Amino acid sequence: MTGNTQAKSKKTRKSGKKEPAKRNVVLIDNNEIELTEKVVNMGRVAKVVKGGRRFSFNALTVVGDGERYVGVGFGKAKEVPEAIRKSIEAGKKNIIKVKRNKATIPHAVIGKFKSARVLLKPGAPGTGIIAGEAVRAVVELGGIHDILTKAQGTSNPLNIVKATIDGLSKLTTAEEAKNKRGLTLPDVFGEYSKKRREEKKIQATEQAEKEAKKADEALIRSKQKAEIVAKQIEIEKEKAAKKTAEKAKEEAKKAEEASKVQKTPEATETPEETKEVESNESPKEPEMKEANLEEENKE
């Protein structure tokens, strides 16, 4: 085999013709599918021998068409491009078909590989891809655009990628479940969905009633507080009015007392004062009479 390939390469060199670029095309279900690849992880391995170290490389690559098909490959070689090429070829051999529900997966699932556990949950439209680097590569190339994921157990990208592939391979559609169980879709989903809708309606009504009760209680409390505040304001106003009335009365009393004090000296003299005046005037009257008599005699 090696001799034939060398001979072909020599012929192409001599003829001067270039080989056309290879397209990543795979025949699946009689359909040509063009694949795109994404390198998830590159590793370098050193082997210690008598003469020193010998380095080799390994590559983990995810291959998919971005719609339905995805695969994972792992390749080893002494050079990086050769390791990537081997991983791509291995990925083409391990392609699986992803079962989707529009842009997400039909149900939640847990993928397992050795110590790795990857939880995949369907996401609402517009959620996007909530995932790490390794899981994101598999999910994007599988054509899923809305999904929630959680990887646990290990951080090894190889184990995480294989656990993701395991989870995607476990997915089943409603039609497959119907055929396996021998039931119709209304029987599979009808009663359950009706029950869930009724439960949701009951929960919604209960929540609305609780919120209405809370709002009513809040209104009652606010009214009670407003009444208490109004009563306190009225009481304070009454107290202030009483204080002002008392102050006015006290000022009126003080004014009356002051007016009385001013009127007392202008009033009639007391009997004691009249007696004192009479006593003061009585000794002077005889002296005045004697003086008048002496003046008359001289004349």
Backbone bond lengths (Angstrom), bond angles and torsions (degrees), N, CA, C in turn:
res aa  C-N    CA-C-N  psi(-1)  N-CA   C-N-CA  omega(-1)  CA-C   N-CA-C  phi
1 M - - - 1.465 - - 1.515 111.37 -
2 T 1.338 114.89 -40.17 1.471 117.89 -178.42 1.517 110.37 -68.45
3 G 1.386 116.73 -37.17 1.457 119.62 179.61 1.513 111.90 -64.25
4 N 1.351 117.38 -40.48 1.465 121.17 179.53 1.526 110.97 -64.28
5 T 1.317 117.46 -42.76 1.469 120.18 -179.52 1.520 110.58 -65.28
6 Q 1.372 116.79 -40.46 1.465 119.42 178.58 1.528 110.55 -63.53
7 A 1.344 116.55 -40.53 1.466 120.29 179.80 1.523 110.30 -64.09
8 K 1.324 117.86 -42.11 1.458 120.95 178.55 1.513 111.30 -62.25
9 S 1.343 116.09 -43.34 1.468 119.14 -179.85 1.518 110.98 -63.87
10 K 1.372 117.74 -36.96 1.467 120.50 178.65 1.521 110.28 -66.69
11 K 1.364 116.48 -39.62 1.464 119.75 179.66 1.527 110.66 -63.59
12 T 1.306 116.85 -42.70 1.464 119.74 -179.31 1.518 110.42 -66.00
13 R 1.327 116.37 -36.64 1.462 118.62 178.04 1.524 110.94 -65.73
14 K 1.346 115.55 -43.62 1.468 118.54 -178.96 1.516 110.75 -66.17
15 S 1.326 116.87 -42.04 1.463 119.14 -177.81 1.529 111.66 -72.14
16 G 1.343 116.69 -23.75 1.465 120.60 178.42 1.512 113.82 83.08
17 K 1.350 117.89 6.53 1.456 120.81 178.92 1.525 109.84 -85.15
18 K 1.326 114.98 139.70 1.464 120.45 177.83 1.531 109.52 -94.95
19 E 1.316 114.94 140.93 1.457 119.38 176.35 1.533 109.68 -72.03
20 P 1.332 118.35 139.30 1.481 119.94 179.04 1.516 110.75 -66.48
21 A 1.331 115.65 150.36 1.463 120.50 179.74 1.519 109.49 -64.51
22 K 1.331 114.96 135.03 1.453 120.19 -177.88 1.526 109.85 -77.10
23 R 1.332 114.31 135.78 1.454 120.13 174.64 1.518 108.47 -100.49
24 N 1.348 115.51 141.92 1.457 120.09 177.84 1.526 109.02 -79.24
25 V 1.323 114.80 80.45 1.456 120.83 -177.56 1.518 108.07 -117.18
26 V 1.342 114.98 134.45 1.463 121.02 179.79 1.514 107.95 -129.04
27 L 1.337 115.99 142.03 1.462 120.94 175.15 1.515 108.84 -92.26
28 I 1.331 115.54 113.67 1.466 121.32 177.29 1.523 106.95 -129.72
29 D 1.314 115.36 123.58 1.471 121.33 -177.82 1.533 111.21 54.49
30 N 1.341 114.96 43.40 1.471 122.27 179.28 1.532 112.21 60.10
31 N 1.313 116.16 26.53 1.462 120.73 177.92 1.532 109.04 -125.77
32 E 1.325 114.10 133.24 1.463 118.58 176.07 1.526 108.90 -79.64
33 I 1.316 115.45 122.25 1.471 121.34 -178.56 1.512 107.81 -118.14
34 E 1.325 114.85 123.09 1.468 120.37 178.84 1.525 108.53 -88.94
35 L 1.310 115.02 123.83 1.458 121.66 -174.22 1.523 111.38 -102.16
36 T 1.323 114.02 151.07 1.471 121.25 169.98 1.513 107.76 -119.12
37 E 1.314 115.14 146.77 1.464 119.42 -177.05 1.530 110.94 -116.33
38 K 1.304 114.38 154.10 1.461 121.38 177.95 1.520 108.39 -140.95
39 V 1.330 116.40 121.61 1.464 121.40 179.54 1.521 107.96 -79.85
40 V 1.325 115.72 120.59 1.469 121.10 -178.15 1.519 110.74 -89.11
41 N 1.325 116.60 -41.53 1.469 118.94 -175.25 1.523 109.66 -152.29
42 M 1.331 114.36 141.96 1.474 121.90 173.60 1.526 107.87 -121.74
43 G 1.347 114.72 137.42 1.467 119.15 180.00 1.514 111.37 -131.40
44 R 1.325 115.59 147.37 1.466 120.55 176.82 1.521 108.37 -114.90
45 V 1.320 115.50 131.70 1.466 121.99 -178.47 1.520 108.20 -117.98
46 A 1.315 116.58 133.22 1.475 121.81 179.00 1.529 109.24 -111.42
47 K 1.320 115.69 124.39 1.458 120.42 176.77 1.530 107.92 -107.14
48 V 1.309 116.37 122.96 1.474 121.84 -176.48 1.526 108.10 -89.37
49 V 1.337 115.77 121.69 1.473 122.48 177.81 1.520 108.67 -123.65
50 K 1.324 114.48 -175.74 1.464 118.78 -175.42 1.529 111.93 -62.93
51 G 1.304 117.67 -38.06 1.460 120.95 -177.57 1.528 114.53 -84.74
52 G 1.328 118.14 -6.00 1.470 120.35 -178.82 1.528 110.90 143.13
53 R 1.307 115.50 -141.58 1.465 120.60 -178.77 1.526 109.94 -111.59
54 R 1.326 114.65 141.89 1.452 120.20 173.72 1.536 107.76 -116.94
55 F 1.311 115.36 122.74 1.469 120.68 -176.67 1.520 110.58 -97.15
56 S 1.326 113.89 141.11 1.463 120.64 172.01 1.529 107.68 -138.23
57 F 1.332 114.51 163.87 1.456 119.82 -174.65 1.524 109.80 -126.42
58 N 1.329 114.74 148.96 1.464 119.91 173.53 1.526 108.42 -128.05
59 A 1.327 116.39 151.14 1.472 122.64 -176.37 1.520 109.19 -134.53
60 L 1.340 114.16 136.11 1.454 121.59 174.36 1.532 107.68 -111.63
61 T 1.325 116.51 117.94 1.460 121.42 -173.15 1.527 109.81 -127.78
62 V 1.319 115.14 140.76 1.469 121.81 174.38 1.520 107.95 -107.22
63 V 1.329 116.14 134.09 1.457 122.58 -177.68 1.528 108.24 -121.97
64 G 1.341 116.55 136.69 1.459 119.39 178.69 1.517 111.05 -169.14
65 D 1.348 114.68 166.98 1.461 120.01 -179.91 1.528 111.83 -98.89
66 G 1.337 118.85 -2.52 1.457 121.77 179.80 1.506 114.05 78.93
67 E 1.339 118.06 9.41 1.465 120.69 -179.13 1.525 112.01 -130.76
68 R 1.335 116.15 -57.71 1.467 119.16 -174.16 1.521 113.92 -134.29
69 Y 1.322 117.28 -29.90 1.465 120.90 -168.89 1.516 110.66 -111.43
70 V 1.351 115.19 140.02 1.464 121.29 179.93 1.521 108.67 -151.78
71 G 1.329 114.68 147.26 1.463 120.55 178.57 1.517 110.97 -149.99
72 V 1.326 115.56 162.76 1.473 122.05 -178.02 1.515 108.30 -127.15
73 G 1.349 115.63 136.82 1.461 120.90 177.81 1.509 111.57 -134.42
74 F 1.350 114.99 149.73 1.466 121.55 179.62 1.525 107.25 -130.27
75 G 1.341 116.47 124.95 1.462 120.91 -177.77 1.506 112.60 -130.48
76 K 1.345 115.30 148.92 1.470 121.75 179.03 1.523 109.09 -126.62
77 A 1.341 115.33 142.40 1.468 120.56 177.48 1.518 108.36 -165.06
78 K 1.348 113.90 170.05 1.464 119.01 178.74 1.515 112.12 -80.42
79 E 1.321 117.29 -13.00 1.458 122.04 177.99 1.524 109.59 -127.27
80 V 1.320 115.38 151.80 1.474 120.34 -175.30 1.525 111.62 -65.41
81 P 1.331 121.54 -49.48 1.480 119.72 -178.68 1.518 113.35 -59.01
82 E 1.325 115.68 -36.81 1.469 118.96 180.00 1.529 110.57 -68.85
83 A 1.329 116.47 -37.92 1.472 119.93 177.90 1.530 110.54 -64.42
84 I 1.337 116.42 -40.71 1.472 119.42 178.60 1.522 110.49 -65.51
85 R 1.347 116.64 -42.05 1.466 119.87 179.97 1.521 110.93 -61.93
86 K 1.321 116.66 -42.78 1.468 119.92 179.25 1.529 111.41 -63.97
87 S 1.333 115.66 -39.37 1.472 118.50 -179.68 1.530 110.61 -66.77
88 I 1.343 117.07 -37.08 1.475 120.00 178.24 1.531 109.78 -65.26
89 E 1.329 116.94 -43.65 1.463 119.90 178.91 1.521 111.28 -63.56
90 A 1.327 116.87 -37.65 1.469 119.66 177.60 1.527 110.76 -68.31
91 G 1.336 116.63 -36.53 1.458 120.09 178.58 1.523 112.25 -65.05
92 K 1.329 117.50 -36.48 1.464 121.15 178.20 1.523 111.47 -63.22
93 K 1.322 116.92 -28.59 1.463 120.77 -178.78 1.527 112.65 -82.02
94 N 1.323 117.04 -14.74 1.468 121.35 -174.98 1.530 111.31 -118.76
95 I 1.323 117.13 40.90 1.465 120.67 -177.27 1.528 109.70 -84.10
96 I 1.326 115.68 138.43 1.466 121.76 175.42 1.529 108.55 -122.20
97 K 1.322 115.65 160.71 1.461 121.53 177.49 1.523 108.55 -98.44
98 V 1.324 116.24 127.27 1.465 122.05 -178.55 1.517 108.75 -88.41
99 K 1.329 115.27 129.70 1.474 121.13 177.93 1.526 107.98 -93.55
100 R 1.331 115.80 117.35 1.461 121.36 -174.78 1.517 111.76 -116.57
101 N 1.310 114.55 161.63 1.458 122.89 169.61 1.525 106.46 -123.30
102 K 1.343 114.85 93.81 1.467 121.63 -171.70 1.529 108.98 61.48
103 A 1.331 118.41 -116.43 1.466 120.34 -176.78 1.513 112.76 -100.64
104 T 1.327 118.02 10.51 1.456 121.24 -179.08 1.524 109.15 -134.71
105 I 1.327 116.03 -170.91 1.463 120.68 -179.94 1.528 109.26 -97.32
106 P 1.344 118.12 157.15 1.473 119.23 -174.92 1.516 114.82 -71.35
107 H 1.326 118.29 -28.08 1.472 119.68 -177.83 1.534 108.46 -157.88
108 A 1.311 115.09 170.20 1.475 120.85 178.69 1.521 109.69 -77.13
109 V 1.333 115.46 147.99 1.455 120.61 -178.35 1.529 109.09 -154.98
110 I 1.329 115.90 154.49 1.468 121.78 176.97 1.517 107.95 -118.53
111 G 1.325 115.65 120.75 1.458 121.17 176.26 1.519 110.73 -94.41
112 K 1.347 115.76 141.99 1.464 120.22 -175.91 1.524 109.57 -130.30
113 F 1.329 114.07 139.80 1.463 120.59 170.56 1.523 107.65 -155.73
114 K 1.335 115.24 112.58 1.464 121.46 -175.55 1.531 109.49 53.66
115 S 1.317 118.67 -120.91 1.473 119.75 -177.15 1.524 112.99 -89.48
116 A 1.325 117.54 -4.71 1.469 120.99 -176.50 1.528 110.43 -84.95
117 R 1.334 115.04 138.97 1.458 122.94 174.60 1.522 107.69 -131.78
118 V 1.331 116.69 125.48 1.468 121.66 -179.39 1.524 108.38 -123.94
119 L 1.334 115.81 119.21 1.457 121.71 176.72 1.523 109.12 -93.35
120 L 1.332 115.53 127.54 1.464 122.20 177.50 1.525 108.40 -118.06
121 K 1.335 116.03 124.42 1.465 121.02 -179.60 1.525 109.77 -126.81
122 P 1.329 117.35 140.53 1.476 118.84 178.65 1.521 110.80 -65.98
123 G 1.338 115.69 143.94 1.458 121.52 -179.82 1.514 111.61 -113.98
124 A 1.340 115.56 151.77 1.459 120.64 177.37 1.525 110.27 -68.82
125 P 1.324 117.94 158.32 1.475 119.29 178.86 1.529 111.48 -58.39
126 G 1.333 115.39 130.86 1.456 121.26 -178.00 1.510 114.09 94.19
127 T 1.337 117.90 -1.45 1.468 120.64 -179.64 1.518 110.87 -68.43
128 G 1.323 116.84 -40.74 1.465 120.55 -174.88 1.521 110.69 85.73
129 I 1.323 115.01 -171.54 1.466 120.92 -179.42 1.521 108.11 -100.36
130 I 1.319 115.97 108.15 1.466 121.90 177.39 1.519 106.33 -98.00
131 A 1.340 116.45 93.97 1.458 120.40 -174.17 1.516 109.67 -160.52
132 G 1.334 114.94 165.53 1.457 121.05 174.52 1.523 111.07 -81.66
133 E 1.310 115.30 -173.70 1.468 119.80 -173.50 1.520 111.73 -66.11
134 A 1.342 117.07 -45.97 1.460 120.38 -176.03 1.526 111.34 -68.11
135 V 1.319 117.14 -47.62 1.472 120.87 -179.51 1.522 110.11 -67.15
136 R 1.325 117.41 -37.52 1.462 121.00 -179.25 1.529 111.65 -60.81
137 A 1.336 116.37 -41.22 1.468 118.91 -179.48 1.524 111.27 -60.06
138 V 1.339 117.19 -43.50 1.470 120.80 -178.43 1.526 110.27 -67.93
139 V 1.326 115.77 -43.86 1.468 119.97 -174.36 1.533 110.71 -69.07
140 E 1.328 117.21 -42.38 1.471 120.22 -179.77 1.520 111.52 -61.91
141 L 1.331 116.15 -47.73 1.461 119.17 -178.39 1.525 111.80 -72.43
142 G 1.340 117.48 -14.50 1.468 120.58 174.37 1.516 113.18 -85.29
143 G 1.347 118.20 -3.05 1.457 121.55 176.43 1.515 114.42 86.60
144 I 1.332 118.43 17.23 1.463 122.15 179.30 1.528 107.85 -98.56
145 H 1.338 115.74 131.87 1.465 120.44 -175.74 1.529 113.71 -117.24
146 D 1.332 118.47 -17.58 1.463 122.39 179.52 1.518 108.15 -130.56
147 I 1.340 116.40 108.07 1.469 119.90 -176.96 1.523 109.15 -159.69
148 L 1.334 114.82 150.48 1.467 122.71 174.61 1.521 108.07 -115.16
149 T 1.323 117.32 131.60 1.468 120.79 -176.97 1.518 110.56 -135.07
150 K 1.334 114.32 158.12 1.466 121.28 174.77 1.514 107.76 -150.93
151 A 1.337 116.51 122.35 1.460 122.46 178.97 1.524 109.16 -102.26
152 Q 1.336 115.93 134.35 1.454 121.21 -178.63 1.513 110.38 -139.13
153 G 1.318 115.32 159.90 1.467 120.47 173.10 1.504 114.87 98.68
154 T 1.328 118.22 -33.52 1.460 121.03 -178.10 1.526 109.39 -161.78
155 S 1.324 114.94 162.30 1.467 120.85 174.37 1.524 111.64 -112.43
156 N 1.326 116.52 8.67 1.466 121.12 178.95 1.529 109.29 -71.31
157 P 1.345 118.98 117.11 1.474 119.79 -176.39 1.518 113.63 -62.05
158 L 1.333 118.76 -32.44 1.465 120.64 -179.82 1.525 110.51 -64.14
159 N 1.335 116.68 -47.58 1.467 119.85 179.80 1.532 111.31 -65.56
160 I 1.348 117.11 -38.65 1.467 120.40 -179.15 1.533 110.46 -65.83
161 V 1.344 116.62 -42.59 1.471 120.19 179.95 1.525 110.12 -64.26
162 K 1.317 117.88 -42.77 1.468 120.18 -179.37 1.530 111.11 -68.90
163 A 1.341 117.20 -33.65 1.467 119.53 175.52 1.531 110.61 -66.81
164 T 1.338 116.47 -36.92 1.472 119.99 177.15 1.527 110.91 -64.77
165 I 1.314 116.65 -43.11 1.473 120.64 177.30 1.528 110.22 -62.04
166 D 1.340 116.34 -39.48 1.464 120.07 178.47 1.533 110.62 -62.82
167 G 1.336 116.93 -42.35 1.467 120.07 178.63 1.519 112.03 -64.57
168 L 1.336 117.36 -42.80 1.475 120.00 178.96 1.523 111.59 -65.68
169 S 1.335 117.29 -32.69 1.473 119.94 179.55 1.529 111.72 -73.12
170 K 1.346 117.75 -19.46 1.472 120.98 179.42 1.525 112.92 -83.46
171 L 1.325 117.77 -9.33 1.464 120.17 -176.09 1.526 110.87 -67.57
172 T 1.325 114.92 142.34 1.461 121.22 175.97 1.522 108.99 -131.61
173 T 1.306 116.70 145.36 1.466 121.37 178.26 1.528 109.81 -88.16
174 A 1.328 115.09 169.49 1.471 119.77 179.25 1.516 111.47 -64.86
175 E 1.320 116.95 -36.39 1.467 119.68 -179.75 1.527 111.33 -66.32
176 E 1.332 116.24 -40.12 1.469 119.39 177.94 1.521 110.70 -63.94
177 A 1.349 116.15 -42.85 1.465 119.09 178.11 1.529 110.89 -62.79
178 K 1.334 116.33 -38.93 1.469 121.05 178.39 1.518 110.75 -62.03
179 N 1.342 116.71 -45.14 1.466 120.08 -178.56 1.525 111.42 -68.04
180 K 1.318 117.40 -37.37 1.464 120.07 179.98 1.519 111.39 -66.57
181 R 1.328 116.42 -40.67 1.466 120.76 -175.95 1.516 113.51 -89.85
182 G 1.329 116.50 -10.12 1.454 119.87 -179.78 1.514 112.99 68.82
183 L 1.319 117.84 36.76 1.458 122.96 -179.82 1.520 109.71 -123.92
184 T 1.319 114.45 166.32 1.457 119.75 173.92 1.522 109.71 -89.76
185 L 1.329 116.08 163.47 1.465 119.86 -179.14 1.529 112.76 -61.87
186 P 1.356 119.27 -40.83 1.475 117.37 176.14 1.517 112.95 -60.10
187 D 1.378 115.76 -35.41 1.460 118.32 178.02 1.526 110.99 -69.37
188 V 1.325 115.67 -35.03 1.468 118.69 -178.74 1.519 110.89 -72.00
189 F 1.341 116.82 -44.78 1.462 120.23 -173.60 1.524 114.07 -111.61
190 G 1.357 117.85 -20.54 1.459 119.88 -169.01 1.512 114.05 -60.79
191 E 1.338 117.61 -59.75 1.451 120.86 -176.38 1.525 110.97 -63.02
192 Y 1.300 114.42 -42.74 1.461 117.56 -179.28 1.523 110.84 -62.85
193 S 1.340 115.54 -45.23 1.462 118.26 -179.10 1.524 111.05 -65.95
194 K 1.351 117.04 -37.82 1.464 119.69 177.22 1.521 110.72 -62.38
195 K 1.333 115.44 -45.59 1.465 118.92 179.04 1.527 110.96 -60.17
196 R 1.312 115.59 -44.46 1.463 119.45 -179.61 1.526 110.84 -62.87
197 R 1.348 116.46 -40.97 1.465 119.11 178.16 1.513 111.47 -63.39
198 E 1.370 115.35 -44.37 1.465 118.41 178.74 1.529 111.21 -62.40
199 E 1.333 115.68 -42.80 1.465 119.02 178.82 1.524 110.77 -61.73
200 K 1.321 115.96 -42.45 1.463 119.27 179.28 1.526 111.19 -64.22
201 K 1.350 116.48 -40.29 1.464 119.32 178.16 1.524 111.11 -63.38
202 I 1.340 115.55 -43.59 1.463 119.60 179.07 1.523 110.57 -62.14
203 Q 1.331 115.48 -44.49 1.469 119.01 178.34 1.518 111.16 -62.12
204 A 1.344 116.24 -40.23 1.467 119.31 -179.96 1.524 110.85 -64.53
205 T 1.358 116.04 -43.54 1.470 118.86 179.34 1.529 111.11 -64.51
206 E 1.332 116.62 -41.61 1.464 119.80 178.61 1.525 111.01 -61.80
207 Q 1.318 115.77 -43.70 1.464 118.98 178.35 1.525 111.18 -63.36
208 A 1.353 115.97 -40.41 1.467 118.86 178.75 1.526 110.82 -63.85
209 E 1.349 116.49 -41.38 1.464 119.69 178.44 1.528 111.23 -63.65
210 K 1.319 116.10 -42.93 1.465 119.92 178.55 1.522 111.01 -61.26
211 E 1.326 115.46 -44.06 1.466 118.98 179.27 1.527 111.27 -64.50
212 A 1.365 116.25 -38.97 1.468 119.10 178.22 1.527 110.85 -64.92
213 K 1.346 116.42 -41.97 1.464 119.29 177.18 1.521 111.48 -61.39
214 K 1.314 115.55 -43.94 1.465 119.28 178.51 1.523 110.86 -60.86
215 A 1.343 115.92 -41.14 1.461 119.07 179.81 1.532 110.81 -65.53
216 D 1.360 116.18 -41.22 1.468 119.10 178.27 1.523 111.00 -63.70
217 E 1.326 116.63 -43.76 1.461 119.67 178.69 1.520 111.23 -61.98
218 A 1.310 115.89 -39.51 1.466 119.28 178.46 1.524 111.03 -64.35
219 L 1.360 116.58 -40.38 1.467 119.72 177.79 1.519 111.44 -63.76
220 I 1.344 116.28 -43.55 1.469 120.26 179.55 1.524 110.14 -61.87
221 R 1.324 115.97 -43.83 1.467 119.42 179.64 1.523 111.22 -62.93
222 S 1.322 115.80 -42.18 1.468 118.88 179.82 1.525 111.16 -64.51
223 K 1.360 116.58 -39.36 1.460 119.90 177.56 1.521 111.22 -64.15
224 Q 1.326 115.95 -44.16 1.469 119.81 178.49 1.528 111.09 -60.93
225 K 1.305 115.70 -43.74 1.465 119.23 178.32 1.527 110.99 -61.97
226 A 1.352 115.90 -41.17 1.467 119.42 179.82 1.525 110.74 -64.38
227 E 1.351 116.90 -40.56 1.467 119.83 177.72 1.524 111.31 -63.27
228 I 1.330 116.05 -44.06 1.471 119.91 179.76 1.524 110.30 -61.37
229 V 1.319 115.66 -43.37 1.475 119.70 -179.95 1.525 110.47 -64.27
230 A 1.360 116.74 -40.30 1.466 119.96 179.71 1.533 110.67 -64.70
231 K 1.344 116.68 -42.31 1.461 119.79 177.49 1.523 111.50 -61.38
232 Q 1.325 116.23 -44.39 1.459 119.82 178.43 1.528 111.17 -60.16
233 I 1.323 115.91 -40.05 1.472 119.35 179.38 1.535 110.45 -65.01
234 E 1.365 116.67 -41.81 1.462 119.89 178.83 1.525 111.37 -63.10
235 I 1.348 115.20 -43.17 1.471 119.09 178.83 1.524 110.74 -61.14
236 E 1.312 116.15 -44.16 1.466 119.52 178.87 1.530 111.57 -62.59
237 K 1.346 115.69 -39.36 1.458 118.91 178.39 1.530 111.11 -63.86
238 E 1.360 117.19 -42.98 1.459 120.72 178.13 1.527 111.39 -61.30
239 K 1.341 114.94 -42.80 1.462 118.78 178.48 1.520 110.68 -62.01
240 A 1.308 117.48 -42.67 1.463 120.89 179.72 1.525 110.82 -64.42
241 A 1.356 117.10 -40.34 1.467 120.07 178.75 1.527 110.88 -64.36
242 K 1.349 117.11 -41.92 1.467 120.57 177.82 1.527 110.92 -61.05
243 K 1.339 115.65 -44.62 1.456 119.39 180.00 1.523 111.42 -60.91
244 T 1.326 116.39 -43.87 1.472 119.39 179.55 1.519 111.07 -64.78
245 A 1.360 118.43 -38.86 1.470 121.22 178.27 1.524 110.76 -64.34
246 E 1.347 116.23 -43.67 1.465 119.41 178.52 1.518 111.22 -62.10
247 K 1.333 115.97 -43.03 1.466 118.89 178.36 1.533 111.25 -61.36
248 A 1.349 116.26 -40.16 1.468 119.59 179.49 1.530 110.91 -64.26
249 K 1.350 116.94 -41.27 1.455 120.61 178.03 1.530 111.38 -62.45
250 E 1.340 115.93 -45.46 1.463 119.78 179.09 1.525 111.27 -60.67
251 E 1.310 117.13 -41.94 1.471 120.14 178.42 1.521 111.53 -65.02
252 A 1.358 116.94 -38.01 1.468 119.69 177.56 1.518 111.22 -64.70
253 K 1.350 117.05 -42.43 1.461 120.72 177.87 1.523 110.83 -60.79
254 K 1.327 115.02 -45.56 1.471 118.75 179.65 1.521 111.13 -61.11
255 A 1.325 117.43 -39.62 1.466 120.45 179.06 1.522 111.24 -64.84
256 E 1.325 117.97 -41.01 1.465 121.37 178.03 1.529 111.94 -62.98
257 E 1.325 115.82 -44.08 1.459 120.02 179.14 1.522 110.67 -62.78
258 A 1.308 116.84 -40.79 1.470 119.63 179.67 1.526 110.62 -64.88
259 S 1.318 118.42 -39.81 1.475 121.10 179.19 1.534 110.71 -66.02
260 K 1.322 117.79 -39.16 1.459 120.80 177.78 1.525 111.51 -62.87
261 V 1.332 115.44 -42.65 1.464 120.07 -179.95 1.522 110.46 -61.82
262 Q 1.313 119.05 -37.43 1.469 122.04 179.52 1.534 111.79 -70.89
263 K 1.336 120.27 -32.92 1.466 123.50 -178.22 1.533 112.61 -77.21
264 T 1.247 125.65 -27.14 1.486 128.06 -174.15 1.523 113.80 -60.39
265 P 1.351 126.98 -45.03 1.473 122.71 -179.91 1.519 114.06 -66.17
266 E 1.288 122.37 -26.78 1.463 125.39 179.54 1.527 112.05 -80.61
267 A 1.284 118.34 -14.62 1.464 121.23 -178.66 1.527 111.15 -72.26
268 T 1.374 118.19 174.32 1.484 123.84 -178.77 1.504 111.09 -61.30
269 E 1.375 115.34 153.91 1.461 119.56 -177.30 1.511 109.87 -74.30
270 T 1.270 113.82 153.17 1.468 120.46 178.58 1.506 109.82 -76.79
271 P 1.367 121.59 159.40 1.470 122.81 179.09 1.496 113.31 -60.14
272 E 1.315 119.13 -32.22 1.465 120.24 178.53 1.506 109.85 -64.21
273 E 1.340 117.45 -42.56 1.456 120.92 -179.19 1.539 110.45 -65.69
274 T 1.334 118.42 -38.63 1.476 121.15 178.22 1.520 111.56 -63.81
275 K 1.329 116.01 -39.16 1.453 120.03 178.01 1.510 110.57 -62.19
276 E 1.349 114.40 -43.77 1.457 117.55 -179.87 1.516 110.74 -62.19
277 V 1.319 118.57 -37.12 1.474 121.76 -179.82 1.522 110.46 -67.35
278 E 1.336 115.34 -43.56 1.450 119.20 178.79 1.521 111.43 -62.81
279 S 1.337 113.71 -42.49 1.478 117.20 179.70 1.509 111.08 -64.16
280 N 1.310 117.59 -33.08 1.460 120.64 -179.47 1.538 110.30 -74.71
281 E 1.313 118.40 -33.31 1.466 120.99 -176.88 1.553 112.57 -85.43
282 S 1.266 122.21 -25.99 1.478 124.53 -174.58 1.524 113.96 -60.77
283 P 1.313 124.09 -43.24 1.472 120.95 -179.33 1.506 113.56 -70.22
284 K 1.276 120.66 -19.86 1.474 122.32 -177.02 1.532 111.47 -81.64
285 E 1.302 121.33 -25.84 1.474 123.19 -175.41 1.548 112.54 -64.27
286 P 1.306 122.01 -48.02 1.493 119.47 178.09 1.507 113.36 -61.75
287 E 1.314 117.60 -37.52 1.465 119.73 179.78 1.521 109.15 -62.32
288 M 1.338 117.13 -41.37 1.460 119.62 -179.99 1.550 110.17 -64.91
289 K 1.299 118.16 -37.10 1.471 120.77 179.51 1.526 111.27 -66.60
290 E 1.321 117.80 -42.71 1.458 122.03 178.73 1.517 110.42 -61.99
291 A 1.289 117.84 -42.06 1.466 121.48 -179.26 1.519 110.02 -64.08
292 N 1.294 118.77 -38.47 1.449 121.68 179.73 1.546 110.87 -67.93
293 L 1.316 117.14 -38.05 1.473 121.31 178.48 1.521 110.83 -65.47
294 E 1.303 118.90 -42.16 1.472 122.19 -178.96 1.524 109.34 -63.45
295 E 1.312 119.28 -40.58 1.449 122.54 -179.40 1.555 108.93 -64.92
296 E 1.294 118.59 -40.15 1.461 120.88 179.26 1.534 111.00 -65.25
297 N 1.317 119.98 -39.07 1.460 123.99 179.96 1.533 110.24 -65.02
298 K 1.292 117.83 -41.86 1.484 122.17 179.52 1.512 109.52 -60.05
299 E 1.238 119.29 -38.32 1.454 121.11 -178.48 1.522 109.98 -69.78
